[in-house]
């Protein structure tokens, strides 16, 4: 399994409509064929010193292998999401991992 986790920090001055534009856009990524699992969420209510809750949205994608991830990276839906929504975030942090 190849896991791709993307944390987004949106710009603070976004309107509700702009936030919804981000949510609608990121959800389109669930239609990419190489995905095994797709989830988008906001920070959970858990609050311990080791938990970073500073992000606005977390996207979790799981692929069978790195090749599936590579398909995702150049997929037209992924590229469109970036083009349509990159102006809405101030920071993106990605964690990729492979099952051991």
Buried (B, 14 or more C-beta within 10 A) or exposed (E): EBBBBBBBBBBEEBEEEBBEBBEEBBEBBBEBEBBEEBEBEEBEEEEEEEEEEEBBBBBBBBBEEEEBBEBBEEBEBBEEBEEBBEEBBEEEEEEEEEEE
